[in-house]
Amino acid sequence: MKTLLMFILPAALYAQTCTIVNSASCPQTGSPTAGDQFGDTVSWTSSPANVFAAPNGGEDFQAFLSGEGTAFVTDIQTYFAQHPSNNILYAGQFTPLNQDFFLSDPMTCPAAGPPTCLFNNVPYAEAFADSLFKPLGNGGLGLGATDINLDPGPWFASSQYANYCAAYSSNTVAAGTACFTPPTGPIDYQSYLTSALNTYTTVLNYIMKTYPQVKIHFSPTPSADIWATCGLAGIASRTEPAVEACMVPLYQAIVATVKTTRFTALHEAAGGWGLFCGAGCPFLAKTTNVDIFLQNASIAIKTVSPSTAVGVGGAFSEMGLVDGIYVCPNSNGSLNYWCDYTTIDPFLDYVGMDIYPDASATSAEYASLVGTPLPEIGTYTYMALQANNAPYSLGLWVNESSTERWSPPGGGPGTGESDTYLGSGWIGWTTTDSDSGWLSSVPTAWAQSLGVQGWDYFDASALLYSSTDPNNTHAEPNTDNYMAMCMASLPGVSAFGTLYGSTAKAALAPFDIKSSAAGQIGPLAPGSIVSIYGANLANVTLGATTLPVPTSLAGNSVQVTDSNGTTRAALLFYVSSTQVNFEIPLGTVPGIATVEVENAAGTTQSASLLIGTISPGLYTVNSSGLAAAWVLPVLSGVQQPLLPDYKMVSGSAVASPINLAVANEQVYLELFGTGIRSATTVTAKVGGVSVPVLFAGPSGYEGEDQVNIGPLPTSLEGAGSVNIMITANGKLANVVNVTIQ
């Protein structure tokens, strides 16, 4: 077992005026604003007397800070410290491209300088990126990932969108019905989105080029520009087919232009999506609508970007508790989206949670809210356990988090939520001992005990800038100039950011582990072939040349310790300084495993890996997804010689067209992959047509699986390049293709 990831806090960081231990000095002045300030449907039920007063019957700020000390350190950290740890990928929300802020800029942007064009501004955004991703101690936080809750509307203006929308269809969306053009009036969305696309792509390209190690995660949400473009201005028009046709081709355009590690296809069905879809929105009226949307979105995204993990996110409200009861399966009109995500949606790769304190409750209740000492219904632990106990393997991520739950009194549409403290200045001035207590308890001890793979801090501006205004007087009615001060201060790192960056550095895995077939991240299955990418992994470049496949190559080895504590030596196919290919040992049980690489010099590196039961991947022979397959013709019941589905031209593999026009001949395919052998149900579609699966299991070579399908329907004659979609226990493998003449 690995020890709990911890960090040591510099003593100087405790020197603050307003602290948990000195809460009497916390300010009590400020200028709150009542009601809905952001142009959306969210309102506070009552306006507090001042910016630090109790929202909706909770505690005032002094009492909340005092109670947090006990909840964070005494209760949560102590309770969960007994548990083993795993690597966690810490991220920060990329605020300049966040939907709420991006849309708050005037449509005349981009232009220079605050307070106008604060976010739709390339130099500011690039400085924000430098602050998040430069190495810790060298002007940045050193984060390895960023989450972006973005507005996907700018991709309506992309060339990729035109191609994907024209080709899009599904079991609910008819071909030729998914293309839309942003209107030029009464609001000129066309010009604005075209300009915005330039900002998005410029900044994202800067991140990918300057910080190629950073993993990009997207969580898109529709808004007014989306609905106007798709002709869905009326709430009643927002049905599942209409929303799917509107959104999913945009998703495809995004992953086609940006290297995307994770893509949350729907985040907060009962929160952000619910807000923008509107009260009574038909799309969200049934959990089955969301299931259909997510499945079709997953297929579409993976068709374009096979290695992208596709998931869903939500907060407490996604559990749809009925009189405090977790209704699962859904019945009598219940809306427990979380139930479906974790019981009947095997196509999902992960689920994401929002982890926030509830300011309308007392701070002493925060430990109970997290799930100590009992993971009862209505706790974060209970919610996480539903994912961990799913009948299929799901990665668990935290898509949003914060030390306290704030809403600034000014900002872009949608930034205000109920049950929050007002006028916080994005917690830029928050006390560091509160921050350190939170960091050591929830994102570390709690997250490690539940096997959380990644953690995003939503209020990322607080990681970069601390206000010098302890009385928070920058918060005025209908405005808060904290963000302008933050952006103008960049590049920079706050004291809290240093703490967060230190936590991230301590928890970062030294290498990545992906499926050898298509680069998928975990969960990965026992018996599958995977690849490690890192540095100093081995001191020689060598491939296995003997059978059986060895567990050591020139003194280099890999061991896998599963969640039961059993360690097994892995079979090695290839080692080099930057890559190792190995088979996850059979018998490795599902859960968080530790993979340890030892080179011939005795240097060891280890990282955690989520083990599942299946992780279907198909091998390809070129970058266009051409299947590594044999073609088996059967003429008048007699098998003919096997033929490859490709040929070599100038050293490159290109498709060799398959002939379906020979009289009295049936044609079958033998596909090869990994991570499939344990599946009980395997299905196949070729060119959208279901094709029988005759065999799915080990091919006879270590770690390699084979899927035999056919006969190919003669209706595909002349179809050209067609996609092959294989699902194993409902989980989609990377989409491959063959060409039919």
N, C-alpha and C positions, 0 to 999 in steps of 0.2 A: 504494500500500500504506500502511496505517496503521502507526504505530509501536507497539512493544510497550507495553502498559499497565503502568506501574510506579508506585511510590509512594516517598516519602521518609520515613524513620523518624526521629521525634524522638530525639535522643541520650539523653534522660532515660529512655527506655523500655528502654535496655540495662542499666540499673542494677539488676541482680538478683543474688541470692546464688548460686543454682544455675544455671549456664549451660553452654552447650556449651564455651566457652573456659575455664570454671572448674568443670569437672565434679567435681573432687575435693571440692568443698564440698557436693555433692548429698547429701541425707540418706539414711541407710541403716536407719532405724527405722520401725516400724509394726507393725500386727497383721493379718496375712492370715488368711484362713479357707479351709480346704480343702473341696473337693467342691462339691456343688450347693446353692447358698444361696437360690435364687429360685423353687423349686417347679416348675421345668421340667425338660426332659430333658438339658440341657447340663451337663457337668461338666468340670473341669480334670483332665487326666491325671495331674498331680502338683502339689502345693502348694509354691510357692517358700518359701525360708527366711525371707524378709521381703518387704515390699510392693514393694521395688525389685529383687528378685532375678530371675534369668532364668526366664521361663516356658518349659517344654517344650524346654529345650536351647538357648534363644536367649541373648542378652546380658543382663547386668545393666543397671540403668538408667543408670549412669554411662557405660558403654561405648556404650549405644544413643544417648544424647545426643551423645556425641563423634562417633560415626559419622554421625549425621544431618547434621551440619554439612557434611561432604563430599558426602553423597548429595544434599542439597537444593540447596546453592549451587554447589559446584564441578562436579558432574556434571549434574544435571537442568536447572538454570537456564541454565547455559552452553550445553548441547546444544540446548535448544529456543529460545534467545533469537533465533536466526536467522530464526525463522518469523514471518509476519505475524500480526496479532491480529484479534480480533472482539469485539464487545460480549458480555459475559457477565452474566447476571442472577444476582447472589449472594443467597442466602437463608439463613435460620437455621431449624433445627427448632423448632417451637413446642412446647416441652417440656411445658407444663401440660396439653396435650391429647394428648400422645403416649401410645399404648396402654400401654406398659410402666409408665409412671408413673401414668396415670389409674387403672388397675386396682389399683395398690398402695394406694390410699386405702381406709379402711374403708367398708363399704357404708352406714354411717350418715351419711356425708358428703352434702351439704356442711355444714360447720360452720367456725368460725373458727380460724385459727392453726396453725402447726406445733407439734409434729411430726404431728398428725393433720390430715387434710383439707388436705394440702399442695398437691395438684394439682387436686382437685375443689373448687375454691375460686375464685369469680368475681373478687373483688378482686385476688388474687394473679395470676391469669391476665391480667387487664387491665393490671396493672403490668408484667408480662412483655411484653405487646404494646407498651406505651409505650416500653419500653427497646429493643425491636427496631426500631420503625418511626418514632419521632420523629426529626427531622433530626439528622444528625451534628453534634455540637457544641452541641446544644440538648436534651441529656438522652437521646439515643438513638443508634442505629447508622445510621439512615436506610436500612434495607434495603428493597428493592422487592418482596420475595417472602418467603413462608414455606412450608416443607414440614411436613406433619403425618402422621406414621405413626400413624393413629388406629384405635381400635376402633369399627367401624361399628354395633355392637349397639344403642346408644341410639336409632337411627332406627327400630328395631322399634316404638317408642312414638309415632312421628310419624304425623300424619294422611296425609301423602303416601305413606308406605309402604303403607297399606291400599289405596290406589288402584292403585299400581304393581304390587304383588304379585298383586292380583286379575286384572290384565290381562296379566300376564307369561306368555309362552310362547316357545319357540324350537325349533330342530330337534332338541333333546334333552330339553326340558322341556315337558311337557304343560300346557295351560291349566288353571288352577284348582288347581295343585299347589305354588304358590310362596308361600303365606301361612302365617306362623307367629306364635305368641303366646308371649312369654317366660313361663317357668314361675314359679309362686309358691312352689314347694317342690321339694326340700328347701332350696334356696337361692332366696330371693325376688328373682329377677332382674327380674321385672316392675316392682317398686317401684324397684329400684336404677337400671334403665335409663331409667325415666320421669324420675327425678330427674336422672340424668346428661344426658339430652337437654336439659334446661333449662340446665345448665351449658354444654354445647356450643353451643347456639344463642345463648345470651346473649353468650358470649365472641366467637363468630364474627360475630354481628351488630355487636358493638362494633368489631371490626376493620374490617368492611366500611363502617360508617358513619364511623368516626373516621379511617381510613386507606384511602380508596377506591382509592388508587393501588397498593395492595399486591396482588400476585397470589397466590392461594391454591392450593397444590398438595396433593393427598391421596394417601396410600399406605395403604389399609386392609389389615388383617390379621385373620383370624378368631382367636378364642380360646374359652375355656371357655364364656362366656356365649352366644356364637354357636352353638356345637355343641349346647349344652343346649336352646336355643330351637328349633333346627331338627331336633331328634331325632337328632343325629348323634354321640352320646356314644361309640359304638364306632368304632374306626378303620376297620374294614372297610366301614362304611356310608358313608364319605366318597368316593363316586364322583363323576365329573364332573357328571352330571345333578343329583345331590343338592347338591353344593357350589354349582353355578350357581343352582339354585332358591333356595338359602339366601342367597347373597351379592348377586346382581345387582339384585334389587329394592331392596335397601338402597342400592346405588350410585345408583340412580335417585332415591331419596328424598333422598340427600345433595346431588346436583347440582341438584335442584329447589329446595332451600332455601338453598344457598350458591353464590355466583358463583365458579365453579371454573375456573381457567385450565388446569391439568393434572390428570389423574387417572390414577395408576398402578394399573391394575386388578389386577395381581399383582406383588408385590415379593418377590424371593428365594424362588423355587420350591425351591431347594436350601438355603435359609437359614431366614428367619423363618416363611414359609408351611410349609416342611418340618417345622420344629420343632412348630408348632401342629397340623399335619395328622397328625403321628405317623409313626413308622417303619412302612413298608409301606403307607402311605396309597394307596389305589387311584387317587385323582385325580392324584397326582403320579408314578405308576408309568410313565406313557407321556407323551412330549412332545406327542403328538397330542391328549391330553385337555386340556392347557394351551392348545394352539392353539384348540380349539373354545370353551373358556371365554372366552378373550380376544376372539375374534371376536364372540361373542354379547354379551359385556359391552360391547364397543365400540358395537355397534348400539344396545343399550339406553340407554347413556349419551348418545349423540348424538341419539337420539330425543327425549330430555328437554332436553338442553343442547347444541345444534348446534355452538357455538363452543368447547366443551371439547376439548382435545387428550387423546387416550387412548393410554396406552403401558404399558410393562412395565419392571421393574427387576431387577437382579441383581448378584451379586458374582462372584468367580472361580469359585466352585463351580457357577455356572450353565453354564459351558463344559463340564462333565462330562468332563474329560480322562481318557482311558483309556491308562494307562502313558505319560503325557506326550504323547499324540497327540490332536489336535483332530479328533474324528470328525464329519464333516459332509458329506453328510446322515447322519442317525442310522441306525445299523444294529446288528444283533445285540444289541438291548436297551440300547444306549447312551442316556444321558440328557443330551444336549447341548441344553439349552433355548435357549441363546444362538444356536445354529445356526438353529433354527426361527424365532426372532424376527427374524433378519437375512437370511433367505433365502426363507421361504415364508409369512410373515405380513404381507402388504402392507396390511392394514387398520390396522396400528399407525402412530401419528403420531410416536412417539419411543421410544427405549430409554434407560434410566437405569442408571448404574453406581454401585457402592460403591467408594470409593477410600480404602483404609487401608494404613498400613504393616503388615507382618506381624511381630509381636513375637517369634515363634518363630524368625525368621531374623535374621541379623546386620544391623545398620543399614547397613553398607557394601553390602549387597545391595539396598537400597531403590531405588537408581537402576536396577539391572537389573530389579527388580520393575516399575517404571514403564515401562521399555522403552528404556533407553539402555545402550550405543549401538545395540543391535539390537532391533527390535520382535518378539522371538521369541514362540513359543507360551508361554502362561503369564505374559504381561506385560499390564499395563493397556493399553499401546499396541496390542498385537495385538488385544485384546478390542474396543477402540474402532474399530480399522480394519475389523473385520467389519461394524460398523454403517455406517461411512462408505462401504464398498464394497458395500452391499446393492443388489440389483437394483431396489429402489424407494427413494425418498428417506426417510430416517429422521433426525429430530432426535436429537442426542446430549446427554444431561443427566447430571449427577452427583447422585444422590439422597441419598447419605450420604458424609461424609468427616470426617477428623479428623487432627490433626498426629501423634498417637500413637494406639495402639489400647488403650483402657482398659476395664476392667470394675470398677466400684465393688464393694466387699465387702458392700454392702447396697442394697436398692432393690426395685423391683417385679418381678413375674414376667417372666422372659425377658430381663433386662438383662445376664445373664452370658454370655460367649462364651469359647470356648477360645482359646489362644494370645494372651493379653493380659496386660498388667501389672495387678496388683491394687492396690486402695487408692489410686487416683490422685486422688480428690477431684474427678473430672470435669475433670482437667487445669486446674483453676482457678488453680493456682500455677505452671503451666508457664512456662518461661523465655521471655522475649519474643524473644530472638535466635533461638531454635528456631522460634518461631511466624513470625517475619518471613522466615526462610529458607524455611520451608514455603510461605508465602503467595506469595513471589516465584517459586517454582519450579513447584509442582504446580498450584494453582488458577489461575495466570496463564500462565506460559510454556508449560507442557505443555498446559493446557486450550485455550489459544488456538491452538496448533499443530494440535490435533485438531478444532477447530471446535465445542468444547463450548458449548452455548447457555445453560446455567444450572448453578449450583453450590450445593449445600446443605451447610452445616456442621452436623453432627449434634449435637455436644456443645455446643449453643447456650448453655447456662448459663455456660460458660467465657468467653463473649463479654460477659457481664454482671457477673460477680463473680469476684474473685481472692481465694482464701483467704489469710488472714494467718498461716496455720499452715504454715510451710515444711517442717516435719517430718511433716506429714500425719497428725498424731495423732488427727484427727477420724475416721479410718478404724479402726474397731474390728470385732471378729468379729461378723458378721451385721448390721452397720449402718454407715452413713456419714452423718453429719449435715451433709455439705457442702450438699446441696440445700436443707435447711431454712435454713441460713445464707444461701444465695443468694437464696431467695425472700423472706426477711425483709429483705434489703438493697435490694429493688427499690423504685422504678426506679433503675437504675444501669447503668454501662458500665465494663468492665474495660479495662486497657491493651491486651490482646489484641483486645478488641472494637473499640477505636479503630482499630487496624491493619486489622482485617477490614472495618470500615465505610468506611475510606478507600479500600481496594481496591475495594469495591463501588461507591462513588461514582464512582471513576475509570472504571469499566467499564460503568456504566449507560447504556443507549441513551437519547437525548433524546426519542425518540418511539416509538410502537408501530406496527407494520405488520400489517394483517389482511386477509383476503379480504373483498371488498366484498359477497359473497353471504351469508355467515353468520358472519363475524367470526372464522374460523379463523386460528390463527397458522401460521407456516411448518412444513414446507416449502411454498412457493408456486411456481406454474408460470409459465414464460414465456408471454406472450400472455394472461395472466389480469388481471382488473381488481382492484386492491387499494386499500386506504385507509390513509393515514397519520393518526394521531391524536397531536397534540402542542400546542405553543404557539409563537406567532410564526412560523408556517410560511409565511404570505403576508400581504401588507399590504392585500389586497382580497378581497372575496367575489365570485367570478365563475365561471360555468360556460361550457364550450366551446359555441359556437353555430355553428361552421363545420365543413365537411368539406373535406379530411381533418382529423382531430382534431389540434390543434396541440401542439407541444412546449414552448410558452411561453404563459402567460396573464398579460397585463399585467406582463411582466418576471419572473414567477415560474416556476421550472423545477425538474425532477427529473432526475438522472442516476443510472444504475445501472452499477456496475463489477463485472464478474463475477470468478469465481475464476481466470480466465486473465488478468486484468488489462485486459480490453477494456471500454471505457466507451461507453455508448449513452444518447442522450437518450430520455426516456420521454414517451409521449403523455399529455396532461393533459385530464381531463374536468371537474375542479372544483378550485378552490383557495379556502381561507379561512384565517384565522389559526389555527384549531384542527384543520382537516381538509384533506387533499389526496387526490383520487382519481386514480390513474394506471394505465396498463398496463405490466406488466413487459415490457420489450422482447423481441421474438422474437429468438432466437439467444443469449440469456443462458444460459450453461452451468450445469449443476447444481453445487452447492457453496455456500460462503459468499460472498455478494455484499455490496457496500457501496452503500447508497442515500443519495444526497446531495440535500438540498433547499436551494435558494437562493431567497430572496425578492427582491423588486424593490430592496430597499435594499442587497443584496449580502451579507446575513447568511446563512451556511451552517450547516447541521446535518447530521450523518450518523449512520447506524446500520447494523448488519449485518443481513442477511436470508438465511435458508437457502433456496436455490433447489432445487426438485425438477423432476420432469417433468410431473406432474399434481397438481392440487389441486381436486377437484370440489366445486363449490358451486352451489346452486340459489337463484334469487331468489324472494322471497315478497312478498306485498302487504299483509300485516299481521303483528302480533306473535305471532299464533297459528300461524304457519307455513303459511298458505294459499298454495299455489303460484301464482307468476306464470305463467299458462298459458293457451293457447287450446284450446278444445274443437272438434274437427273431426268432425262427423257425416258419414257416407257412407251415403246411402240408395239401396239397389238399385244399388250401384256408382257412384253419382254424388255427388261432393263437394258438401256443403251449405255455406252461409256459416259462417265461423269465429265462434265465440262465446266470450266471456271466461268463466272459471270463477268470476268474482266479480261483485258489483254494489255500488254505493255506496249506503249508507244513513246519512243524517245525517252525511255527510262521512267515513264509515269504510267500508273494504272488508270485505264479508262474503261468505260462500260463496254462489254461485249453483248450486243442485243440478244434477247431470248426470243426464239421463234415459237409461237403458239399456233402456227397455221398448218403444221404437218398433219395430214390425215391420219386418223386412228392413233394419234400420239397424245399422251398426257405428260405434263411437265411438273416436276416437283423441285423444291429447293431444300438444300441443307445449309442452315445458317449456324454460325459459331459465335459463342460469347462466353460469359462467365456470370456467376451469381444467380443462376436459374435453377439448378438441380433440385433444390428443396421445395420448389413450388408444386402445389397440388392442382392448380388450374392454370393452364397456359392458353392464350388465345392469339390469333393472328389475323391481320387485315393487310391486304395488298391492294394498293390503289383504292382504298376505301371499301373493298369487298372482303367479307369474311372468308377465310380459307381454313380448312381443317388442319389441326395440329396432330401429326401422326406420332411424334416422339419428342420429348423434351427431357434431357438428362445429361449425365456425363458423357463426353465424347470418347473417353479412353485415355486422354492425356490429362496429366495433373492440372486441376483447376479449370480446365476448359469444358464448356457445355455445348451441346448441339441441339438444335431445334429443326425438325423436319416438317415441312408444310407442303400441302398440295392435295389434289392437282390444282394448278393455277387456272382460274376461269378463262375460257377463251374469249369472254367479253372484253378482256383487257388487251386483246390484239390491237396493235397500233397505238397503244397508249403512251409510248415513250417512257420517260423516267417516271417511276411510280414509287411511292413511299411504302415501306413495310413497317407496320406497328405490331410489336410483340408485347403482350402484357403477361406478367407472372403474378398470380394471386392479386390481380387488379392493379399492380404497379407497372407503369410503362417503362420499357427499355428505351434507350436512345433510338430515334427513328433512323432507319437506313433506307437505301433505295437500290433498285435494279432498273434496267432499261429493257422494255419489251418492244420488239419491232412490229 
